[in-house]
Structure formats: structure tokens, C-alpha cells
């Protein structure tokens, strides 16, 4: 099942208490705080815009945490239904993307723990958060543009990063989140986020050299 608008529509009920159906129109250039206010006021268009702007990013991020694609889709669907049902109770958010990333991360972890307690098989990534350790769309792009030994060295260097280092690189360079947003998602201080990124880049630089670091940032 593809993770797109038809996927989401297939899950939501016709009952307006569940969630509105996604419509085709959407406001352009609207700031997060205004979009969130309109969503909380019950705007179907604002809700659809939030969905469109973030669903693919959430799915990609989920794949960095676990392998179970259907579980990721279900958790995303549940998240969007939940925020619609509780929209009047939700507080203000500085960044919608950051809020949703933190929410889906928490939901996936909770569901994983629940399944583990029930002794249900769950195909987790090794050590749960070993992100970027397997081929992805991003790496496919890099490989097509860099078929040489240095490219392989880059992949090997990324695989040697710790779980948290891999996650922070994904959030920063693949998802383009700010350090403040990453700090909130990963439950770190902003200072701690900078330190973690610094250690990650320092490790890659030692293994690859500064030129390849710059090349990586261009392609991500």
C-alpha cells in the first residue's frame, strides 16, 4: 500500500469526529503558527496541508527506526487522526515538523515496547536505532553520482557511527531540521545537540577528509 493521500483517505472515517477527508486545495506560503491556528479552528485545508507537507518525511524517518513499513504507516495514520480529534486541546507549536517528528518517534518507540512485552515479533533495525546502516534512497543517489572507492568509504564511515550520531545526521541533513528542533525530538539540550553533531562530523572527517564531508552535504 502506498503512503499517499489515497492511503490516508482509506483509513479515515466518514464520521467528522474521526478526521476530515483530504481536499485538493491548500494555502501557499503560510507560516507554521498561522497554519496550526487554522487547523485548530477546524480547517480541512490546513489539516490537509500539514499532512502533505510532512507525511513523506515522517515515513522516511520511521524507516530509519524500524523495518516494519505497515507499522510505520499505521502509526502515522493514528497520529494524524489523534491530532485531529484533540486539535482544540493541543497547545501552540513553534514548528509543526518538529512536533510531528517527536510525536511519531514516541509513538513508534511505545508500540515497539508494547509488542516486545507481548512477545510479538517486530523486525527492528539492529539495536533499534541503527539508522542509515542499510541502503536507502539517499544512498542510491550518492552511489549514482559517486562510483568510486571514496564513496564506499563514506558508506562504511556512516555505518560506524553510533545510533544517535546516525539519527542526528538524518534529521539535520536529510530532513533539514534546525538544531533547536533536533534537540526537542531527541530530548537533548541545544548545546548537547551541537556537541553530538560535532562528534559525528569529526568522526566522518577523520575517515573521509574535509572534501568528502562537503560533498556529502551537497548530495544529502
LODOTOR-144757 format. One record per atom (N, C-alpha, C): atom name; residue number from 1; y, z, x negated. Coordinates in steps of 0.02 Angstrom, whole numbers, plus 32768, in hexadecimal, padded with zeros to 4 digits. Example, Ala and Ser with C-alpha at 12.3 -4.5 7.8 and 13.67 -1.06 7.14 Angstrom:
BEGIN
atom, seq, north, up, east
N, 1, 7EE4, 8186, 7D6C
CA, 1, 7F1F, 8186, 7D99
C, 1, 7F5B, 8186, 7D6C
N, 2, 7F90, 8162, 7D7E
CA, 2, 7FCB, 8165, 7D54
C, 2, 8002, 818A, 7D7B
This chain:
BEGIN
atom, seq, north, up, east
N, 1, 7FC4, 8000, 7FD6
CA, 1, 8000, 8000, 8000
C, 1, 803E, 8000, 7FD4
N, 2, 806C, 7FD2, 7FDE
CA, 2, 80A8, 7FCE, 7FB5
C, 2, 80D9, 8004, 7FC9
N, 3, 80FC, 801D, 7F98
CA, 3, 812E, 804F, 7FA6
C, 3, 8170, 802C, 7FB3
N, 4, 817C, 801A, 7FF1
CA, 4, 81B9, 7FF8, 8003
C, 4, 81CE, 800F, 8048
N, 5, 81FE, 7FED, 8066
CA, 5, 8217, 8002, 80A7
C, 5, 81E2, 8001, 80DC
N, 6, 81B7, 7FCE, 80DB
CA, 6, 8182, 7FCA, 810D
C, 6, 8151, 8003, 8105
N, 7, 8146, 8019, 80C7
CA, 7, 811A, 8052, 80BB
C, 7, 8138, 808F, 80DC
N, 8, 8179, 809A, 80D2
CA, 8, 8198, 80D6, 80EE
C, 8, 8199, 80D3, 813A
N, 9, 81A8, 8099, 8155
CA, 9, 81AA, 8092, 819E
C, 9, 8166, 809E, 81BD
N, 10, 8130, 808F, 8199
CA, 10, 80ED, 8098, 81B5
C, 10, 80DB, 80E1, 81BC
N, 11, 8101, 810D, 819B
CA, 11, 80F1, 8153, 819D
C, 11, 811D, 817A, 81CE
N, 12, 815B, 8163, 81DA
CA, 12, 8188, 818B, 8203
C, 12, 817B, 817F, 824C
N, 13, 8187, 81B2, 8272
CA, 13, 8179, 81AF, 82BA
C, 13, 81B3, 8191, 82E0
N, 14, 81A5, 8178, 831C
CA, 14, 81DA, 8160, 8347
C, 14, 8204, 819A, 8361
N, 15, 81E8, 81D6, 835D
CA, 15, 820A, 8212, 8372
C, 15, 8245, 821E, 8344
N, 16, 8281, 8221, 835E
CA, 16, 82BD, 8227, 8334
C, 16, 82BF, 8269, 830E
N, 17, 8297, 829A, 8324
CA, 17, 8296, 82DA, 8300
C, 17, 8271, 82D3, 82BE
N, 18, 824A, 829E, 82B7
CA, 18, 8223, 8294, 827A
C, 18, 824E, 8274, 8244
N, 19, 8268, 823A, 8251
CA, 19, 8292, 8216, 8221
C, 19, 82A7, 81D5, 8240
N, 20, 82E3, 81BC, 8230
CA, 20, 82F9, 817C, 824C
C, 20, 82D7, 8142, 8229
N, 21, 82D0, 810B, 824C
CA, 21, 82B6, 80CF, 822C
C, 21, 82EC, 80B2, 81FF
N, 22, 82D6, 8097, 81C7
CA, 22, 8305, 807B, 8196
C, 22, 8323, 803B, 81B1
N, 23, 8364, 8035, 81AD
CA, 23, 8386, 7FF9, 81C5
C, 23, 839D, 7FCF, 818A
N, 24, 83B3, 7F93, 8198
CA, 24, 83C2, 7F64, 8162
C, 24, 8408, 7F6E, 8145
N, 25, 8437, 7F88, 816E
CA, 25, 847B, 7F8F, 8155
C, 25, 8480, 7FCC, 8128
N, 26, 84AF, 7FC9, 80F8
CA, 26, 84BA, 8003, 80CE
C, 26, 8500, 8000, 80B1
N, 27, 8521, 803B, 80AA
CA, 27, 8564, 803C, 808D
C, 27, 8561, 802D, 8043
N, 28, 8595, 800F, 8029
CA, 28, 8597, 7FFD, 7FE2
C, 28, 85CC, 8026, 7FBE
N, 29, 85BC, 803A, 7F81
CA, 29, 85EC, 805C, 7F57
C, 29, 85FF, 80A1, 7F70
N, 30, 85D5, 80C0, 7F97
CA, 30, 85E5, 8101, 7FB3
C, 30, 85D1, 8138, 7F83
N, 31, 85FB, 816B, 7F7B
CA, 31, 85ED, 81A1, 7F4D
C, 31, 85B6, 81CD, 7F68
N, 32, 8593, 81F0, 7F3A
CA, 32, 855B, 821A, 7F4E
C, 32, 856E, 824E, 7F82
N, 33, 85A6, 8270, 7F76
CA, 33, 85B8, 82A7, 7FA3
C, 33, 85C7, 828D, 7FE9
N, 34, 85E6, 8252, 7FEE
CA, 34, 85F5, 8235, 802F
C, 34, 85B6, 821C, 8051
N, 35, 858A, 81FD, 802A
CA, 35, 854B, 81E4, 8045
C, 35, 8521, 821E, 805F
N, 36, 8520, 8255, 803A
CA, 36, 84FA, 8290, 804F
C, 36, 8517, 82AE, 808E
N, 37, 8559, 82B0, 8094
CA, 37, 8579, 82CB, 80CF
C, 37, 8568, 82A1, 810D
N, 38, 8569, 825F, 8104
CA, 38, 8559, 8233, 813C
C, 38, 8510, 823A, 8151
N, 39, 84E5, 8242, 811F
CA, 39, 849E, 824E, 812D
C, 39, 8495, 828E, 8154
N, 40, 84B7, 82C4, 813F
CA, 40, 84B1, 8304, 8161
C, 40, 84CD, 8301, 81A8
N, 41, 84FB, 82D2, 81B2
CA, 41, 8518, 82CA, 81F5
C, 41, 84EA, 82A1, 8222
N, 42, 84B3, 8288, 8207
CA, 42, 8482, 8263, 822F
C, 42, 8485, 8218, 8229
N, 43, 84A7, 81FE, 81F6
CA, 43, 84AD, 81B6, 81ED
C, 43, 846C, 8197, 81D6
N, 44, 8450, 8169, 81FF
CA, 44, 8414, 8144, 81EB
C, 44, 8422, 8119, 81AE
N, 45, 845D, 80FB, 81AB
CA, 45, 846F, 80CE, 8174
C, 45, 8472, 80F4, 8132
N, 46, 8491, 812F, 8133
CA, 46, 8495, 8158, 80F7
C, 46, 844F, 816D, 80E0
N, 47, 8426, 817E, 8110
CA, 47, 83E1, 8193, 8101
C, 47, 83BA, 8159, 80E1
N, 48, 83C1, 811E, 80FD
CA, 48, 839F, 80E3, 80E3
C, 48, 83B9, 80D3, 809C
N, 49, 83F9, 80DC, 8091
CA, 49, 8416, 80CE, 804F
C, 49, 83FA, 80FE, 801B
N, 50, 83F6, 813E, 802D
CA, 50, 83D9, 816F, 7FFF
C, 50, 8392, 815C, 7FEE
N, 51, 836D, 8147, 8021
CA, 51, 8327, 8132, 8016
C, 51, 8324, 80F7, 7FE6
N, 52, 8349, 80C2, 7FF6
CA, 52, 8347, 8085, 7FCE
C, 52, 835C, 8091, 7F85
N, 53, 838E, 80BB, 7F7C
CA, 53, 83A9, 80C6, 7F3A
C, 53, 837A, 80EF, 7F0D
N, 54, 834B, 8112, 7F2B
CA, 54, 8324, 8142, 7F04
C, 54, 82D8, 813C, 7F08
N, 55, 82BE, 811A, 7F3A
CA, 55, 8275, 811B, 7F45
C, 55, 824E, 80FF, 7F0A
N, 56, 8264, 80C7, 7EEE
CA, 56, 8240, 80A9, 7EB5
C, 56, 8244, 80D5, 7E77
N, 57, 827D, 80F4, 7E6D
CA, 57, 8285, 8122, 7E34
C, 57, 8259, 815F, 7E3B
N, 58, 8254, 8179, 7E77
CA, 58, 8229, 81B3, 7E84
C, 58, 81E0, 81A2, 7E78
N, 59, 81CC, 8167, 7E8E
CA, 59, 8187, 8151, 7E86
C, 59, 8177, 8149, 7E3C
N, 60, 81A4, 8129, 7E17
CA, 60, 819B, 811F, 7DCF
C, 60, 8196, 8162, 7DAB
N, 61, 81C1, 8190, 7DBE
CA, 61, 81C0, 81D3, 7D9F
C, 61, 817F, 81F7, 7DB0
N, 62, 8168, 81F1, 7DEE
CA, 62, 812A, 8211, 7E02
C, 62, 80EF, 81F8, 7DD9
N, 63, 80EF, 81B8, 7DC9
CA, 63, 80B8, 819B, 7DA1
C, 63, 80B8, 81B6, 7D5A
N, 64, 80EF, 81D3, 7D44
CA, 64, 80F1, 81F1, 7D02
C, 64, 80D2, 8237, 7D03
N, 65, 80C9, 8252, 7D3F
CA, 65, 80AE, 8296, 7D46
C, 65, 8065, 8296, 7D59
N, 66, 8051, 826B, 7D88
CA, 66, 800B, 8268, 7D9E
C, 66, 7FF7, 821F, 7DA8
N, 67, 7FB5, 8214, 7DAC
CA, 67, 7F9C, 81D0, 7DB4
C, 67, 7F90, 81BD, 7DFD
N, 68, 7F8C, 81EE, 7E29
CA, 68, 7F7A, 81E2, 7E6E
C, 68, 7FB4, 81C1, 7E94
N, 69, 7FB2, 817F, 7E9A
CA, 69, 7FE9, 815A, 7EB9
C, 69, 7FF2, 816C, 7F03
N, 70, 7FBB, 8176, 7F26
CA, 70, 7FC0, 8186, 7F6D
C, 70, 7FDF, 81CB, 7F77
N, 71, 7FCF, 81FA, 7F4B
CA, 71, 7FED, 823C, 7F50
C, 71, 8038, 8239, 7F44
N, 72, 804B, 8210, 7F14
CA, 72, 8093, 8208, 7F05
C, 72, 80B6, 81EB, 7F42
N, 73, 8099, 81B7, 7F60
CA, 73, 80B7, 8198, 7F9B
C, 73, 80BC, 81CA, 7FD4
N, 74, 8087, 81F0, 7FDE
CA, 74, 8087, 8221, 8014
C, 74, 80BD, 8256, 8009
N, 75, 80C3, 826D, 7FCB
CA, 75, 80F5, 82A0, 7FBC
C, 75, 813C, 8285, 7FC5
N, 76, 8147, 8246, 7FB3
CA, 76, 8189, 8228, 7FBD
C, 76, 8198, 8222, 8007
N, 77, 8166, 820C, 802D
CA, 77, 816E, 8206, 8076
C, 77, 817E, 824A, 8094
N, 78, 8158, 827D, 8080
CA, 78, 8164, 82C0, 809A
C, 78, 81A9, 82D9, 8088
N, 79, 81BF, 82CB, 804B
CA, 79, 8200, 82E1, 8035
C, 79, 8238, 82C3, 8060
N, 80, 8233, 8282, 806E
CA, 80, 8268, 8262, 8096
C, 80, 8267, 8279, 80DF
N, 81, 822C, 8287, 80F9
CA, 81, 8228, 82A2, 813D
C, 81, 8245, 82E8, 813E
N, 82, 8235, 8310, 810B
CA, 82, 824C, 8355, 8108
C, 82, 8298, 8359, 8103
N, 83, 82B6, 832F, 80D9
CA, 83, 82FE, 8333, 80D2
C, 83, 8322, 831B, 8111
N, 84, 8301, 82ED, 8136
CA, 84, 831F, 82D8, 8175
C, 84, 831C, 8310, 81A8
N, 85, 82E3, 8331, 81AD
CA, 85, 82DA, 8366, 81DE
C, 85, 8306, 83A3, 81CF
N, 86, 8316, 83AD, 8190
CA, 86, 833D, 83E9, 817C
C, 86, 8383, 83D6, 8164
N, 87, 839A, 839A, 8175
CA, 87, 83D9, 8381, 815A
C, 87, 8414, 83AF, 8169
N, 88, 8414, 83D0, 81A3
CA, 88, 844D, 83FA, 81B5
C, 88, 844C, 843D, 818F
N, 89, 8412, 844D, 8173
CA, 89, 840C, 848D, 814E
C, 89, 8415, 8484, 8103
N, 90, 8413, 8447, 80EC
CA, 90, 8419, 843A, 80A4
C, 90, 8460, 8445, 808D
N, 91, 8467, 845D, 804F
CA, 91, 84A9, 8467, 8033
C, 91, 84C5, 8427, 8014
N, 92, 84FF, 842D, 7FF6
CA, 92, 851D, 83F4, 7FD4
C, 92, 84F7, 83E6, 7F94
N, 93, 84F7, 83A7, 7F80
CA, 93, 84D6, 8395, 7F41
C, 93, 8508, 836C, 7F17
N, 94, 8507, 8379, 7ED6
CA, 94, 8533, 8354, 7EA9
C, 94, 8517, 830E, 7E9B
N, 95, 84D4, 830C, 7E97
CA, 95, 84B2, 82CC, 7E89
C, 95, 8475, 82C7, 7EB6
N, 96, 8473, 8295, 7EE1
CA, 96, 843A, 828B, 7F0D
C, 96, 83FC, 827D, 7EE5
N, 97, 8402, 8253, 7EB2
CA, 97, 83C9, 8241, 7E89
C, 97, 83AB, 827F, 7E68
N, 98, 83D6, 82A8, 7E4C
CA, 98, 83BF, 82E5, 7E2B
C, 98, 839C, 8314, 7E5C
N, 99, 83B8, 831A, 7E97
CA, 99, 839A, 8345, 7ECB
C, 99, 8355, 832C, 7EDE
N, 100, 834E, 82EB, 7EE9
CA, 100, 830E, 82CF, 7EFD
C, 100, 82DA, 82D3, 7EC5
N, 101, 82EF, 82C8, 7E88
CA, 101, 82C0, 82CC, 7E4F
C, 101, 82A5, 8313, 7E48
N, 102, 82D2, 8343, 7E4E
CA, 102, 82BC, 8389, 7E49
C, 102, 828D, 839A, 7E82
N, 103, 829C, 8381, 7EBD
CA, 103, 8272, 838F, 7EF8
C, 103, 822D, 8370, 7EF2
N, 104, 8229, 8331, 7EDC
CA, 104, 81E8, 8310, 7ED8
C, 104, 81BF, 832E, 7E9F
N, 105, 81DF, 8342, 7E6A
CA, 105, 81BC, 8363, 7E33
C, 105, 819B, 83A4, 7E4B
N, 106, 81C2, 83CB, 7E6F
CA, 106, 81A9, 840B, 7E8A
C, 106, 8171, 83FE, 7EBC
N, 107, 8178, 83CC, 7EE5
CA, 107, 8146, 83BD, 7F18
C, 107, 8105, 83A5, 7EF8
N, 108, 8109, 837B, 7EC7
CA, 108, 80CC, 8362, 7EA5
C, 108, 80A8, 839A, 7E80
N, 109, 80CE, 83C6, 7E60
CA, 109, 80AF, 83FE, 7E3D
C, 109, 808D, 842C, 7E6F
N, 110, 80AF, 843B, 7EA7
CA, 110, 8093, 8468, 7ED9
C, 110, 8053, 844B, 7EF7
N, 111, 8053, 840A, 7F05
CA, 111, 8019, 83EA, 7F22
C, 111, 7FDF, 83E9, 7EF0
N, 112, 7FEF, 83DF, 7EB1
CA, 112, 7FBC, 83DF, 7E7D
C, 112, 7F9B, 8423, 7E76
N, 113, 7FC4, 8458, 7E77
CA, 113, 7FAA, 849C, 7E73
C, 113, 7F7F, 84AB, 7EB0
N, 114, 7F96, 8495, 7EEA
CA, 114, 7F70, 84A1, 7F28
C, 114, 7F2C, 8480, 7F25
N, 115, 7F2A, 8442, 7F0E
CA, 115, 7EEA, 841E, 7F0A
C, 115, 7EBC, 843E, 7ED6
N, 116, 7EDA, 8456, 7EA0
CA, 116, 7EB1, 8474, 7E6C
C, 116, 7E91, 84B5, 7E86
N, 117, 7EB7, 84DB, 7EAD
CA, 117, 7E9D, 8519, 7EC9
C, 117, 7E64, 850B, 7EFA
N, 118, 7E69, 84D2, 7F1C
CA, 118, 7E35, 84C0, 7F4C
C, 118, 7DFC, 849A, 7F2B
N, 119, 7E00, 8495, 7EE9
CA, 119, 7DCD, 8471, 7EC2
C, 119, 7DC6, 8428, 7ED7
N, 120, 7DFF, 840B, 7EEB
CA, 120, 7DFF, 83C5, 7EFD
C, 120, 7E0E, 839C, 7EBF
N, 121, 7DEA, 8364, 7EB5
CA, 121, 7DF7, 833B, 7E7A
C, 121, 7E3C, 831C, 7E7D
N, 122, 7E60, 8320, 7E47
CA, 122, 7EA2, 8302, 7E42
C, 122, 7EA9, 82E1, 7DFE
N, 123, 7EB5, 82A0, 7DFF
CA, 123, 7EB7, 827B, 7DC1
C, 123, 7EFA, 8284, 7D9F
N, 124, 7F00, 82BB, 7D79
CA, 124, 7F3F, 82CA, 7D58
C, 124, 7F43, 82A7, 7D15
N, 125, 7F80, 829D, 7CFE
CA, 125, 7F89, 8288, 7CB9
C, 125, 7F70, 82C0, 7C8D
N, 126, 7F57, 82B2, 7C51
CA, 126, 7F42, 82E7, 7C24
C, 126, 7F79, 831B, 7C1B
N, 127, 7F68, 835B, 7C24
CA, 127, 7F98, 8392, 7C1E
C, 127, 7FD1, 838C, 7C52
N, 128, 7FC4, 8366, 7C85
CA, 128, 7FEF, 835E, 7CC0
C, 128, 8030, 8337, 7CB3
N, 129, 8055, 8346, 7C7F
CA, 129, 8095, 8325, 7C75
C, 129, 8097, 82FA, 7C36
N, 130, 805F, 82DC, 7C24
CA, 130, 805F, 82AF, 7BEA
C, 130, 807A, 826C, 7C00
N, 131, 80BA, 8268, 7C0B
CA, 131, 80D9, 822A, 7C23
C, 131, 80E0, 81F8, 7BEA
N, 132, 80E3, 81B9, 7BFD
CA, 132, 80EC, 8181, 7BCF
C, 132, 80B1, 8177, 7BA0
N, 133, 8078, 8199, 7BAC
CA, 133, 803F, 8193, 7B7F
C, 133, 8015, 8156, 7B8E
N, 134, 801E, 813A, 7BCA
CA, 134, 7FF7, 80FF, 7BDC
C, 134, 8027, 80C5, 7BE8
N, 135, 800D, 8087, 7BE5
CA, 135, 8039, 804D, 7BEF
C, 135, 805E, 8050, 7C31
N, 136, 809D, 803C, 7C32
CA, 136, 80C5, 803C, 7C6E
C, 136, 80EE, 7FFC, 7C70
N, 137, 8113, 7FF2, 7CA6
CA, 137, 813D, 7FB7, 7CAC
C, 137, 816F, 7FB5, 7C73
N, 138, 818C, 7FEF, 7C63
CA, 138, 81BD, 7FF2, 7C2E
C, 138, 819F, 7FDB, 7BEB
N, 139, 8163, 7FF3, 7BDD
CA, 139, 8144, 7FE0, 7B9E
C, 139, 812F, 7F97, 7B9F
N, 140, 811D, 7F7C, 7BD9
CA, 140, 810D, 7F35, 7BDE
C, 140, 8149, 7F0B, 7BC9
N, 141, 8184, 7F20, 7BDF
CA, 141, 81C1, 7EFC, 7BCD
C, 141, 81CC, 7EFF, 7B81
N, 142, 81C4, 7F3A, 7B65
CA, 142, 81CD, 7F42, 7B1D
C, 142, 819C, 7F16, 7AF7
N, 143, 815D, 7F17, 7B0D
CA, 143, 8129, 7EF2, 7AEA
C, 143, 8136, 7EA7, 7AEB
N, 144, 8151, 7E8E, 7B24
CA, 144, 815F, 7E47, 7B29
C, 144, 8197, 7E33, 7AF9
N, 145, 81C3, 7E61, 7AE9
CA, 145, 81FD, 7E51, 7ABF
C, 145, 81F4, 7E67, 7A77
N, 146, 81BF, 7E8A, 7A6A
CA, 146, 81B6, 7EA6, 7A27
C, 146, 816D, 7EA8, 7A14
N, 147, 8150, 7E6E, 7A04
CA, 147, 8109, 7E6A, 79F2
C, 147, 8101, 7E71, 79A6
N, 148, 810C, 7EAB, 798D
CA, 148, 8104, 7EB5, 7945
C, 148, 80EC, 7EFC, 7938
N, 149, 80E3, 7F0C, 78FA
CA, 149, 80C8, 7F4C, 78E7
C, 149, 80F7, 7F85, 78F8
N, 150, 8138, 7F78, 78F5
CA, 150, 8168, 7FAC, 7905
C, 150, 8165, 7FC0, 794E
N, 151, 8156, 7F90, 7978
CA, 151, 8150, 7F9F, 79C0
C, 151, 8115, 7FCD, 79CB
N, 152, 80DE, 7FBF, 79AB
CA, 152, 80A4, 7FEA, 79B1
C, 152, 80B3, 8030, 7995
N, 153, 80DB, 8032, 7961
CA, 153, 80EF, 8071, 7944
C, 153, 8118, 809A, 7976
N, 154, 8142, 8077, 799C
CA, 154, 816A, 8098, 79CF
C, 154, 813D, 80B8, 7A04
N, 155, 810C, 8093, 7A1C
CA, 155, 80DF, 80AD, 7A4F
C, 155, 80B8, 80EA, 7A36
N, 156, 80A1, 80E6, 79F7
CA, 156, 807C, 811D, 79DB
C, 156, 80A8, 815B, 79D3
N, 157, 80E7, 814F, 79C0
CA, 157, 8116, 8187, 79B8
C, 157, 8123, 81A9, 79FB
N, 158, 812C, 8181, 7A30
CA, 158, 8137, 819D, 7A73
C, 158, 80FB, 81C5, 7A8A
N, 159, 80C0, 81AE, 7A7A
CA, 159, 8083, 81D1, 7A8E
C, 159, 807D, 8215, 7A6D
N, 160, 809E, 821D, 7A34
CA, 160, 8099, 825C, 7A0E
C, 160, 80CC, 8290, 7A25
N, 161, 80FA, 827B, 7A50
CA, 161, 812B, 82AB, 7A6A
C, 161, 8109, 82DE, 7A97
N, 162, 8128, 8318, 7A9E
CA, 162, 810D, 834A, 7ACB
C, 162, 8119, 8334, 7B13
N, 163, 80F8, 8355, 7B42
CA, 163, 8100, 8344, 7B89
C, 163, 8149, 8346, 7B9E
N, 164, 816C, 837A, 7B8B
CA, 164, 81B2, 8382, 7B9F
C, 164, 81DE, 834D, 7B7E
N, 165, 81CF, 833C, 7B40
CA, 165, 81F6, 8308, 7B1E
C, 165, 81EE, 82C5, 7B40
N, 166, 81B1, 82B5, 7B54
CA, 166, 81A4, 8276, 7B77
C, 166, 81C9, 8275, 7BBA
N, 167, 81C8, 82AD, 7BDC
CA, 167, 81E8, 82B0, 7C1E
C, 167, 8233, 82A7, 7C17
N, 168, 8251, 82C8, 7BE6
CA, 168, 829A, 82C4, 7BE0
C, 168, 82B0, 827E, 7BCC
N, 169, 8289, 825C, 7BA3
CA, 169, 829A, 8216, 7B90
C, 169, 8296, 81E9, 7BCD
N, 170, 8263, 81F4, 7BF7
CA, 170, 825D, 81CB, 7C33
C, 170, 8299, 81D7, 7C61
N, 171, 82AC, 8215, 7C6B
CA, 171, 82E3, 8225, 7C98
C, 171, 8326, 820B, 7C7E
N, 172, 832F, 820E, 7C3C
CA, 172, 836F, 81FA, 7C1F
C, 172, 8375, 81AE, 7C18
N, 173, 8343, 818E, 7BFB
CA, 173, 834B, 8147, 7BE9
C, 173, 832C, 8117, 7C1C
N, 174, 82FB, 812D, 7C42
CA, 174, 82DE, 8102, 7C76
C, 174, 8303, 810A, 7CB8
N, 175, 8315, 8149, 7CC7
CA, 175, 8333, 8158, 7D08
C, 175, 837E, 8160, 7D04
N, 176, 8399, 8164, 7CC8
CA, 176, 83E2, 8167, 7CBC
C, 176, 8403, 81A4, 7CDC
N, 177, 83E0, 81DD, 7CD9
CA, 177, 83FE, 821B, 7CF2
C, 177, 842A, 823B, 7CBD
N, 178, 845A, 8263, 7CD3
CA, 178, 8485, 8287, 7CA4
C, 178, 8460, 82C4, 7C89
N, 179, 847B, 82E1, 7C54
CA, 179, 845B, 831D, 7C38
C, 179, 845D, 8357, 7C6A
N, 180, 8493, 835D, 7C8F
CA, 180, 8497, 8392, 7CC2
C, 180, 8461, 8389, 7CF7
N, 181, 8457, 834B, 7D0C
CA, 181, 8424, 833D, 7D3F
C, 181, 83DE, 834B, 7D24
N, 182, 83D2, 8337, 7CE6
CA, 182, 8391, 8343, 7CC7
C, 182, 8384, 838E, 7CC0
N, 183, 83B8, 83B3, 7CAE
CA, 183, 83B2, 83FB, 7CA6
C, 183, 839C, 841B, 7CE7
N, 184, 83B8, 8404, 7D1F
CA, 184, 83A6, 8420, 7D60
C, 184, 835F, 840E, 7D72
N, 185, 834A, 83D1, 7D66
CA, 185, 8307, 83BB, 7D77
C, 185, 82D2, 83DF, 7D4E
N, 186, 82DF, 83E8, 7D0E
CA, 186, 82AE, 8405, 7CE1
C, 186, 82B6, 8450, 7CD8
N, 187, 82E4, 846E, 7CFF
CA, 187, 82F0, 84B6, 7CFC
C, 187, 8303, 84CD, 7CB6
N, 188, 8332, 84A8, 7C98
CA, 188, 834B, 84B8, 7C56
C, 188, 8397, 84C3, 7C5A
N, 189, 83B3, 84E4, 7C28
CA, 189, 83FB, 84E7, 7C22
C, 189, 8412, 84A3, 7C07
N, 190, 8451, 8493, 7C12
CA, 190, 846A, 8453, 7BF7
C, 190, 8464, 8452, 7BAB
N, 191, 8472, 848B, 7B8C
CA, 191, 846B, 8490, 7B43
C, 191, 8422, 8485, 7B2E
N, 192, 83F4, 84A2, 7B54
CA, 192, 83AD, 849A, 7B45
C, 192, 8397, 8452, 7B4D
N, 193, 83B5, 842F, 7B7D
CA, 193, 83A5, 83E8, 7B89
C, 193, 83BA, 83BE, 7B4D
N, 194, 83F7, 83CA, 7B34
CA, 194, 840E, 83A6, 7AF8
C, 194, 83E1, 83B3, 7ABC
N, 195, 83CC, 83F2, 7AB5
CA, 195, 83A1, 8403, 7A7C
C, 195, 835D, 83E0, 7A81
N, 196, 8341, 83DF, 7ABE
CA, 196, 8301, 83BF, 7AC8
C, 196, 8305, 8374, 7ABA
N, 197, 833B, 8355, 7AD2
CA, 197, 8344, 830D, 7AC5
C, 197, 834F, 8301, 7A7A
N, 198, 8375, 832D, 7A5A
CA, 198, 8381, 8326, 7A13
C, 198, 8341, 8329, 79EB
N, 199, 8315, 8357, 79FC
CA, 199, 82D5, 835C, 79D9
C, 199, 82AA, 831E, 79E6
N, 200, 82AD, 8305, 7A23
CA, 200, 8286, 82C9, 7A35
C, 200, 829C, 828C, 7A0D
N, 201, 82DE, 8280, 7A0C
CA, 201, 82F9, 8247, 79E8
C, 201, 82EF, 824F, 799D
N, 202, 82F6, 828D, 7985
CA, 202, 82EC, 829A, 793E
C, 202, 82A5, 8289, 7929
N, 203, 8275, 829B, 7953
CA, 203, 822F, 828C, 7944
C, 203, 8223, 8241, 7943
N, 204, 823E, 821E, 7974
CA, 204, 8236, 81D5, 7977
C, 204, 8257, 81B4, 793B
N, 205, 8292, 81CE, 7928
CA, 205, 82B6, 81B0, 78F0
C, 205, 828E, 81B8, 78AF
N, 206, 826D, 81F0, 78A7
CA, 206, 8245, 81FB, 786B
C, 206, 8209, 81CC, 7869
N, 207, 81EF, 81BB, 78A4
CA, 207, 81B5, 8190, 78A7
C, 207, 81C6, 8146, 78A9
N, 208, 8203, 8135, 78BF
CA, 208, 8214, 80EF, 78CB
C, 208, 8250, 80D7, 78A3
N, 209, 827F, 8104, 7895
CA, 209, 82BD, 80EE, 7875
C, 209, 82F4, 80E4, 78A9
N, 210, 8332, 80EA, 7894
CA, 210, 836B, 80E6, 78C2
C, 210, 8371, 80A3, 78E6
N, 211, 8360, 806D, 78C3
CA, 211, 8367, 802A, 78E1
C, 211, 833B, 8024, 791E
N, 212, 82FD, 803C, 7918
CA, 212, 82D0, 8037, 7951
C, 212, 82E4, 8065, 798A
N, 213, 8303, 809D, 797A
CA, 213, 831C, 80C9, 79AF
C, 213, 834F, 80A4, 79D9
N, 214, 837F, 8083, 79B8
CA, 214, 83B2, 805D, 79DD
C, 214, 8392, 8025, 7A05
N, 215, 8360, 8004, 79E9
CA, 215, 833D, 7FCF, 7A0C
C, 215, 831B, 7FE9, 7A4A
N, 216, 82FD, 8024, 7A45
CA, 216, 82DB, 8042, 7A7E
C, 216, 830C, 8050, 7AB6
N, 217, 8346, 806B, 7AA5
CA, 217, 8377, 807C, 7AD8
C, 217, 8391, 803E, 7AFB
N, 218, 8395, 8006, 7AD8
CA, 218, 83AB, 7FC7, 7AF6
C, 218, 8379, 7FAE, 7B29
N, 219, 8338, 7FB6, 7B1A
CA, 219, 8304, 7F9A, 7B44
C, 219, 82F1, 7FC7, 7B7E
N, 220, 82FF, 8008, 7B79
CA, 220, 82E9, 8036, 7BAE
C, 220, 8315, 8030, 7BEB
